[in-house]
Amino acid sequence: MSKEVTETTVRICTKVRDVRNQMGMSQGELAREAGLHREAVTRLEKGAISPTVDMLARTLEPLGYTVDIVPIEAIDD
């Protein structure tokens, strides 16, 4: 399976960075709370990596977000 970084991944990673900045949280603080290395957060925010679902969920939790599966038709409404 490819680890290619897609446009969707870049949008998600940009949102992570924006929310972290709005909260006044450093990359180091987010990394500590998520149980990740700061470099992993840096690479994620730059869109340099395509995070696993586990990594994304761990990163989002300290920001007050979660990973959910939503039917496409629910988004279109």
C-alpha positions, 0 to 999 in steps of 0.5 A, spaced: 500 500 500 502 506 498 504 512 503 503 517 498 501 524 501 494 526 498 490 532 497 486 530 503 492 528 507 494 535 506 488 538 508 487 534 514 494 536 516 493 543 515 487 543 520 491 540 525 496 545 525 491 551 525 487 548 531 494 547 535 496 554 533 489 557 535 490 553 542 496 556 543 500 549 543 507 548 541 508 542 537 512 539 543 506 540 547 502 536 542 507 531 541 507 530 549 500 529 550 499 525 544 505 520 546 509 522 539 516 525 538 516 532 536 519 531 529 513 526 528 508 532 529 512 537 525 512 532 519 505 531 519 503 538 520 508 539 513 504 534 510 511 530 509 507 524 511 501 520 511 499 519 518 496 512 520 489 512 523 492 511 530 497 517 529 491 521 527 487 519 532 492 520 538 494 527 535 487 529 534 485 527 541 489 533 545 486 538 540 479 536 542 477 532 536 476 525 534 476 520 528 469 518 525 467 515 519 461 519 516 457 517 510 458 521 504 451 523 504 451 526 511 456 531 509 452 533 502 446 535 506 
